[in-house]
């Protein structure tokens, strides 16, 4: 078994600067992980890529598989890095008679 390609670094938030591990996700994005594996982590590294798993898949995992937690869970600057998602459905006045 090869060592997962986790790259050590620091959080980019100016007030945090915590040690993190960077991994490339299955969609090609970079994601920071808290550096220590944890039993309640939802991210695993498969074939060099970080993959988030839901509860059912996590329950099926071999206990020896390293599970990581996204640093977005523990970082005080999480909101700064979140991308705004496009609003779905009608806007505030769309779909209503005004």
LINSUL-V507927 format. One record per residue. N is the residue number from 0. SS is DSSP state (hx for helix, st for strand, lp for the rest). PSI is psi in whole degrees, 0 to 359 (none if undefined). Layout:
n:N ss:SS psi:PSI
n:N ss:SS psi:PSI
This chain:
n:0 ss:lp psi:127
n:1 ss:lp psi:157
n:2 ss:lp psi:131
n:3 ss:lp psi:145
n:4 ss:lp psi:68
n:5 ss:lp psi:128
n:6 ss:st psi:123
n:7 ss:st psi:147
n:8 ss:st psi:198
n:9 ss:st psi:152
n:10 ss:lp psi:144
n:11 ss:lp psi:350
n:12 ss:lp psi:130
n:13 ss:lp psi:333
n:14 ss:lp psi:351
n:15 ss:lp psi:290
n:16 ss:lp psi:25
n:17 ss:lp psi:156
n:18 ss:st psi:135
n:19 ss:st psi:168
n:20 ss:st psi:131
n:21 ss:st psi:137
n:22 ss:st psi:149
n:23 ss:st psi:131
n:24 ss:st psi:174
n:25 ss:lp psi:342
n:26 ss:lp psi:2
n:27 ss:lp psi:2
n:28 ss:lp psi:154
n:29 ss:st psi:135
n:30 ss:st psi:132
n:31 ss:st psi:139
n:32 ss:st psi:147
n:33 ss:st psi:141
n:34 ss:lp psi:336
n:35 ss:lp psi:131
n:36 ss:lp psi:149
n:37 ss:lp psi:143
n:38 ss:lp psi:335
n:39 ss:lp psi:12
n:40 ss:lp psi:152
n:41 ss:lp psi:2
n:42 ss:st psi:131
n:43 ss:st psi:162
n:44 ss:st psi:120
n:45 ss:st psi:124
n:46 ss:lp psi:41
n:47 ss:lp psi:4
n:48 ss:st psi:142
n:49 ss:st psi:135
n:50 ss:st psi:125
n:51 ss:st psi:135
n:52 ss:lp psi:147
n:53 ss:lp psi:174
n:54 ss:hx psi:319
n:55 ss:hx psi:315
n:56 ss:hx psi:323
n:57 ss:hx psi:322
n:58 ss:hx psi:333
n:59 ss:hx psi:350
n:60 ss:lp psi:145
n:61 ss:lp psi:136
n:62 ss:lp psi:340
n:63 ss:lp psi:353
n:64 ss:lp psi:127
n:65 ss:lp psi:128
n:66 ss:lp psi:133
n:67 ss:st psi:160
n:68 ss:lp psi:136
n:69 ss:st psi:137
n:70 ss:hx psi:342
n:71 ss:hx psi:338
n:72 ss:hx psi:322
n:73 ss:lp psi:350
n:74 ss:lp psi:133
n:75 ss:lp psi:346
n:76 ss:lp psi:25
n:77 ss:hx psi:316
n:78 ss:hx psi:329
n:79 ss:hx psi:329
n:80 ss:hx psi:353
n:81 ss:lp psi:139
n:82 ss:lp psi:139
n:83 ss:lp psi:133
n:84 ss:lp psi:144
n:85 ss:lp psi:141
n:86 ss:lp psi:135
n:87 ss:lp psi:150
n:88 ss:lp psi:183
n:89 ss:lp psi:147
n:90 ss:lp psi:188
n:91 ss:lp psi:330
n:92 ss:lp psi:357
n:93 ss:lp psi:142
n:94 ss:lp psi:2
n:95 ss:lp psi:152
n:96 ss:lp psi:128
n:97 ss:lp psi:none
